[in-house]
């Protein structure tokens, strides 16, 4: 191939690069792009800039969509101390967009070189059985105080990684698979790369971000379980007795085998964190062993209420599905109000009020009804106190708002027994006017803790992490209009 054919104009290079990234590149185009990149360092630099800008544009669009769908990300929550013990409220370090952009540039460049080498060099015989161990399947894209053990491979930032185990004794290391799936390892952690889009977590903690083009990213777990990603962000923790999975965006499939040898699968979305407990068997047991995490934190919107309101356009709250959190009637749970909100623009963000009510259904009637939660249920706990009615509306109208079944949730926490037939839980600020409420720092929330799990599995040793569920309004049932 002569030098004239090796060179491409900048516009041609950009077009071929975009075609490659969008997977519409023909073999002839790929060969031409590979030859040009090998021949000219300036064209390689232009290629890298196009890759980085394309990645940033995609991530910006994804971030905008995420902000529309997820009202509050887990990362804004912070540790708090309660009854002498600390509960972790963050689901992991959020992967920085700049780091992803740099990682994408490095990885896709390396992937191109690997791919272009394959299409430009003569065909050879099939590789030897152990050749896969030398195949680059990922790139080391970030490190923070990382200390590795028992490894003969060089662990250099930007270096390629072949299949095999990584033992991180402390610090953090980030790898990006050839598929563009990104995994943050938090030491101590034992993780093995088994292919260009799959790995195995033996012990420790990882946080994974999987873009759409890496859909199907798989993480194998101890005792025959594995997770298949459907385009998401999730966290996994493995210790000697259990595996904890938390989904913060998108969906994953959790597969495991029961003690009877039957294959089990469950699709998980944000708001349904689970823990698989092995017990005394070598495999996970049936669905009864799929245990919810101890604590869930739900972000609240102070403009949303289930209370009667007139003369304003208050919003409707999202009913919390108790079954999705592993909470059944008869269980004792602890509810705690977190953060605060601002009542009017001229006031400070310091108001701490919260009311709650159980319901047999998710039906919420219109604002003109006094008892909007049609199937409200009273609690079975002596600690619950029904507050007096908020009698004066902001418009000067004397309208009762109190209902017999609801109760206050305090900042110290209140223990309640879930009443028979309860399937949902509604929350509202204890206020008389809602439209002018706001939450500038986004910390107004409620913690829901399953007391049985909390006492059986100490928080500090089992990592009872929390997950924020966005406060999405629901449309009042037609029956209330």
C-alpha positions in Angstrom: 0.0 0.0 0.0 1.6 3.3 -1.1 1.9 6.5 1.0 -0.8 8.2 -1.0 -3.3 5.7 0.1 -2.0 5.7 3.7 -2.9 9.4 4.2 -6.4 10.6 4.9 -7.8 14.1 5.1 -9.0 15.2 8.5 -12.6 15.0 7.4 -12.1 11.5 6.0 -10.5 10.4 9.3 -13.3 11.9 11.4 -15.9 10.2 9.2 -14.1 6.8 9.4 -13.6 7.1 13.2 -17.4 7.9 13.7 -18.3 4.9 11.5 -16.0 2.7 13.6 -17.5 3.9 16.9 -21.0 3.4 15.5 -20.2 -0.1 14.3 -21.0 0.7 10.7 -17.4 0.4 9.5 -16.8 -2.0 6.6 -13.7 -4.3 6.5 -12.2 -2.1 3.8 -12.9 1.1 5.9 -11.3 -0.5 8.9 -8.2 -1.5 7.0 -7.8 2.0 5.6 -8.3 3.6 9.0 -5.7 1.2 10.6 -3.1 1.9 8.0 -3.6 5.7 8.4 -3.3 5.5 12.2 -0.2 3.4 12.0 1.5 5.8 9.5 0.8 9.2 11.0 1.0 10.3 14.7 -1.0 13.4 13.9 -3.9 11.4 12.7 -3.7 9.2 15.8 -4.0 12.3 17.9 -7.0 13.5 15.9 -8.5 10.0 16.3 -8.2 10.2 20.1 -9.8 13.6 20.2 -12.8 12.4 18.2 -13.1 9.4 20.5 -13.0 11.5 23.7 -15.5 14.1 22.4 -17.9 11.4 21.2 -17.7 9.7 24.6 -18.3 13.0 26.5 -21.3 13.8 24.3 -22.8 10.4 24.9 -22.2 10.6 28.7 -23.7 14.2 28.8 -26.9 12.9 27.2 -27.0 10.0 29.5 -26.5 12.2 32.5 -29.3 14.5 31.4 -31.6 11.6 31.0 -30.6 10.2 34.3 -31.3 13.5 36.1 -34.8 13.5 34.6 -35.5 9.9 35.8 -33.6 9.8 39.1 -34.5 12.7 41.4 -31.7 12.0 43.9 -28.5 10.0 43.4 -27.1 7.8 46.2 -23.9 9.8 46.1 -25.3 12.9 47.7 -26.2 11.0 50.9 -23.6 11.0 53.6 -22.7 8.8 56.6 -24.7 9.5 59.8 -24.4 8.2 63.3 -27.3 6.7 65.1 -27.4 5.0 68.5 -23.6 4.8 68.6 -23.1 3.1 65.3 -22.5 4.4 61.8 -24.7 3.5 58.9 -23.2 4.0 55.5 -25.6 5.8 53.1 -23.5 5.9 50.0 -23.6 3.0 47.5 -20.1 3.7 46.3 -17.8 6.2 44.6 -19.4 7.6 41.5 -17.2 7.1 38.5 -16.1 10.6 37.2 -17.1 11.6 33.7 -13.6 13.0 32.9 -12.1 9.7 34.0 -14.5 7.8 31.8 -13.7 10.0 28.9 -9.9 9.4 29.3 -10.5 5.7 29.9 -12.7 5.5 26.8 -10.0 7.2 24.7 -7.3 4.8 25.9 -9.4 1.7 25.6 -11.0 2.3 22.2 -7.6 3.3 20.8 -6.2 0.1 22.1 -9.2 -1.8 20.9 -8.8 -0.3 17.4 -5.1 -1.3 17.3 -6.0 -4.8 18.3 -8.8 -4.9 15.8 -6.8 -3.3 13.0 -3.9 -5.5 13.5 -6.2 -8.4 13.1 -7.7 -7.2 9.8 -4.3 -6.0 8.3 -2.0 -8.9 9.2 -2.1 -12.3 7.3 -4.3 -15.0 8.8 -2.6 -17.6 11.0 -3.5 -20.9 12.4 -5.8 -21.2 15.4 -4.2 -20.1 18.7 -2.9 -22.6 21.2 -5.2 -23.5 24.0 -3.4 -21.2 26.5 -3.2 -18.2 24.1 -6.4 -16.7 25.6 -4.4 -16.0 28.7 -2.3 -13.5 26.8 -5.2 -11.7 25.1 -5.8 -8.2 26.2 -9.3 -7.9 27.6 -9.2 -4.7 29.6 -7.2 -1.6 30.4 -6.1 -0.2 33.8 -7.7 3.3 33.6 -7.4 4.7 37.1 -5.6 4.0 40.5 -5.8 5.7 43.9 -3.3 4.4 46.5 -3.6 1.0 44.9 -1.5 -1.9 46.4 -1.6 -5.2 44.5 -0.5 -8.6 45.7 0.4 -11.9 44.1 0.7 -10.6 40.6 3.4 -11.0 38.0 1.8 -8.7 35.4 2.8 -5.0 35.4 0.0 -2.9 36.8 0.7 0.4 35.0 -1.9 3.1 34.4 -3.1 2.9 30.8 -1.6 -0.6 30.4 -3.6 -3.5 28.9 -4.6 -6.4 31.1 -5.0 -10.0 30.0 -7.4 -12.6 31.5 -6.5 -13.6 35.0 -6.9 -12.6 38.7 -6.2 -9.2 40.3 -5.7 -9.1 44.1 -6.1 -5.5 45.4 -5.0 -5.4 49.0 -5.8 -1.7 49.6 -6.8 1.5 47.7 -8.8 1.7 44.5 -8.2 0.5 41.0 -10.4 1.0 37.9 -10.4 -1.2 34.9 -12.3 -0.8 31.6 -13.1 -4.0 29.6 -12.8 -4.0 25.9 -16.6 -3.9 25.8 -16.4 -0.5 27.6 -17.8 -1.9 30.9 -16.1 -0.1 33.8 -15.3 -1.8 37.1 -14.1 0.0 40.2 -12.3 -2.3 42.6 -12.2 -1.2 46.3 -9.5 -3.0 48.3 -9.3 -5.5 49.7 -10.8 -7.2 46.7 -10.1 -10.3 44.6 -11.4 -10.0 41.0 -10.7 -12.0 38.0 -11.0 -11.0 34.3 -12.3 -14.0 32.4 -13.1 -12.4 29.1 -13.6 -9.1 27.2 -17.1 -8.6 28.8 -17.0 -10.8 31.9 -15.3 -11.3 35.2 -15.5 -13.1 38.6 -15.7 -11.5 42.0 -14.3 -13.9 44.7 -14.2 -11.5 47.6 -14.5 -7.7 48.4 -16.4 -4.9 46.7 -16.8 -3.7 43.1 -18.8 -0.9 41.6 -19.7 -1.4 37.9 -20.9 1.1 35.3 -22.1 -0.6 32.1 -23.1 1.5 29.0 -25.6 0.2 26.5 -23.0 -1.2 24.1 -21.7 -3.5 26.9 -25.1 -4.9 27.7 -24.7 -8.5 28.9 -21.7 -7.8 31.1 -21.5 -10.8 33.4 -19.9 -11.1 36.9 -19.6 -14.6 38.3 -20.0 -15.0 42.1 -19.2 -17.7 44.6 -21.4 -20.8 44.9 -22.6 -20.8 41.4 -24.4 -17.4 41.3 -23.8 -14.8 38.7 -25.1 -11.3 37.6 -26.0 -10.4 34.0 -26.2 -6.7 33.4 -28.9 -5.2 31.3 -27.4 -1.7 31.0 -26.9 -0.3 34.5 -24.8 0.8 37.4 -24.6 -1.6 40.3 -22.5 -2.6 43.3 -21.5 -6.1 44.5 -20.0 -7.2 47.8 -18.8 -10.7 48.6 -17.7 -12.0 52.0 -17.4 -15.5 53.5 -21.2 -15.9 54.1 -23.1 -13.7 51.7 -23.2 -11.7 48.5 -24.9 -8.3 48.4 -26.1 -6.7 45.2 -27.3 -3.1 44.9 -28.7 -1.6 41.7 -28.6 2.2 41.5 -29.5 2.5 37.8 -31.1 0.3 35.2 -31.6 -3.5 35.7 -29.6 -6.7 36.3 -30.5 -10.3 36.3 -29.4 -12.3 39.3 -28.9 -16.1 38.7 -28.3 -18.7 41.3 -28.9 -22.4 41.9 -31.0 -23.6 44.8 -30.0 -26.4 47.2 -32.3 -28.7 45.2 -30.3 -28.0 42.1 -32.9 -25.8 40.4 -31.9 -22.7 38.5 -33.3 -19.5 39.8 -33.3 -16.0 38.2 -34.6 -12.6 39.4 -34.6 -9.3 37.6 -33.6 -6.4 39.9 -34.2 -2.7 39.6 -33.3 0.3 41.8 -35.1 0.0 45.1 -34.8 -3.7 45.5 -31.4 -4.4 47.0 -30.8 -8.0 48.0 -28.5 -10.2 49.9 -27.8 -13.9 49.1 -26.9 -15.9 52.2 -25.3 -19.3 51.8 -26.0 -20.7 55.3 -24.4 -24.1 55.8 -24.9 -25.3 52.2 -22.5 -25.1 49.4 -25.0 -23.3 47.2 -27.6 -20.6 47.8 -30.9 -21.8 48.9 -34.3 -21.1 47.2 -36.1 -17.7 47.1 -36.5 -17.7 50.8 -32.8 -17.0 51.1 -33.1 -13.8 49.0 -32.9 -11.4 51.9 -33.5 -7.6 51.6 -30.9 -5.3 53.0 -31.3 -3.9 56.4 -31.9 -0.2 55.5 -33.4 1.7 52.6 -33.3 5.5 52.3 -36.0 7.2 50.2 -35.5 10.7 48.9 -38.6 12.9 49.6 -40.1 15.9 47.8 -41.5 18.4 50.3 -44.1 19.6 47.8 -45.7 16.2 47.8 -48.4 15.3 50.2 -51.2 12.8 50.9 -53.0 15.4 53.1 -56.1 17.4 52.1 -55.1 20.7 50.6 -57.1 23.6 49.0 -56.2 26.8 47.2 -52.9 25.4 45.9 -51.4 22.8 43.5 -49.7 20.4 45.8 -48.1 17.3 44.3 -48.9 13.6 44.9 -46.3 11.4 46.6 -45.1 8.1 45.3 -46.4 5.1 47.4 -43.6 3.0 48.7 -44.1 -0.7 47.8 -43.3 -2.6 51.0 -43.0 -6.0 49.4 -40.3 -4.6 47.1 -38.3 -3.8 50.2 -38.9 -7.3 51.7 -41.3 -5.9 54.4 -44.4 -7.9 55.3 -47.3 -7.3 57.7 -46.4 -8.1 61.3 -42.8 -7.0 60.9 -41.4 -4.3 63.1 -39.6 -1.5 61.3 -37.9 1.7 62.3 -38.7 4.9 60.4 -36.4 7.9 60.8 -36.7 11.3 59.2 -33.4 12.5 57.6 -32.4 16.0 56.5 -34.7 19.0 56.3 -36.5 21.3 53.9 -37.3 24.9 53.3 -40.9 26.1 53.8 -40.7 29.5 52.0 -38.0 31.2 49.9 -37.3 33.7 52.7 -36.9 30.9 55.3 -33.8 28.7 55.9 -33.6 25.0 55.0 -34.2 23.8 58.5 -37.7 22.4 58.8 -37.9 18.8 60.1 -41.4 17.4 59.9 -42.6 14.1 58.4 -45.9 12.1 58.6 -46.6 8.7 57.3 -49.5 6.3 56.8 -49.8 2.7 55.8 -52.3 1.6 53.1 -53.8 -1.6 51.7 -53.5 -0.2 48.2 -51.7 2.5 46.2 -54.9 4.5 45.6 -54.7 8.2 46.3 -57.8 10.3 46.0 -57.9 13.9 44.8 -56.7 16.9 46.9 -60.3 17.9 47.8 -60.8 14.8 49.9 -60.0 14.8 53.6 -59.1 11.1 53.6 -57.1 10.9 50.4 -55.4 7.6 51.2 -58.6 5.6 50.6 -57.4 2.3 52.2 -55.4 3.8 55.1 -54.5 1.5 58.0 -53.8 2.3 61.6 -50.5 1.2 63.2 -50.0 -1.3 66.0 -47.5 0.5 68.2 -47.7 2.4 71.4 -45.0 4.8 70.2 -47.1 6.1 67.4 -48.9 9.4 68.1 -51.4 11.0 65.8 -50.6 14.8 65.7 -53.3 17.4 66.0 -55.0 18.7 62.9 -53.3 21.5 60.9 -56.4 23.6 60.9 -55.4 26.8 58.9 -54.7 26.7 55.2 -52.3 29.3 53.7 -55.2 30.9 51.9 -56.9 31.7 55.3 -59.4 28.9 54.8 -60.1 26.8 57.9 -59.8 23.2 56.6 -59.1 20.1 58.7 -56.3 18.0 57.4 -55.8 15.4 60.1 -56.6 11.8 59.5 -56.8 9.1 62.3 -54.4 6.6 60.7 -51.3 8.6 60.1 -48.4 9.3 62.5 -45.3 11.4 62.9 -41.8 10.2 61.9 -39.1 11.8 64.0 -35.4 12.5 63.6 -34.7 10.1 66.4 -36.6 7.3 64.8 -39.8 5.5 65.6 -40.6 1.8 65.7 -43.8 0.6 64.2 -45.5 -2.7 63.5 -46.7 -3.1 60.0 -50.4 -3.6 60.2 -52.3 -6.6 58.7 -53.1 -6.0 55.0 -50.6 -3.2 54.6 -48.9 -3.1 51.2 -47.9 0.5 50.8 -46.5 3.4 52.8 -47.2 7.1 52.0 -45.1 10.0 53.3 -45.7 13.8 53.6 -44.3 16.9 55.3 -46.5 17.8 58.3 -47.5 21.2 56.8 -50.5 23.2 55.9 -49.2 24.6 52.5 -46.9 22.7 50.2 -46.5 24.4 46.9 -43.8 26.8 48.2 -41.7 24.1 49.8 -38.2 23.3 48.5 -35.1 21.3 49.4 -32.1 23.2 48.2 -29.5 20.7 49.4 -31.5 17.6 48.5 -31.2 15.9 51.9 -34.9 15.5 52.9 -35.4 11.8 53.1 -36.7 8.9 55.2 -34.8 5.8 56.4 -36.7 2.5 56.6 -35.0 -0.2 58.6 -36.1 -3.8 59.0 -35.5 -4.4 62.8 -35.4 -8.2 62.5 -32.5 -8.1 60.0 -30.8 -5.3 61.9 -30.7 -7.3 65.1 -29.7 -10.6 63.3 -27.1 -9.0 61.1 -25.1 -6.3 62.7 -24.7 -3.2 60.5 -21.0 -2.7 60.9 -20.0 -6.3 60.0 -22.4 -6.9 57.2 -22.5 -3.5 55.5 -26.2 -2.6 55.6 -26.0 -0.1 52.8 -28.8 2.1 51.8 -30.3 2.9 48.4 -32.1 6.1 47.5 -35.4 5.7 45.7 -36.4 8.9 43.7 -39.5 10.6 44.8 -41.6 10.4 41.6 -45.1 11.8 41.7 -48.1 9.6 40.8 -51.3 10.6 39.2 -54.2 10.4 41.7 -56.5 7.5 41.0 -59.5 8.3 38.8 -61.8 7.5 41.6 -60.7 10.6 43.4 -61.4 13.1 40.7 
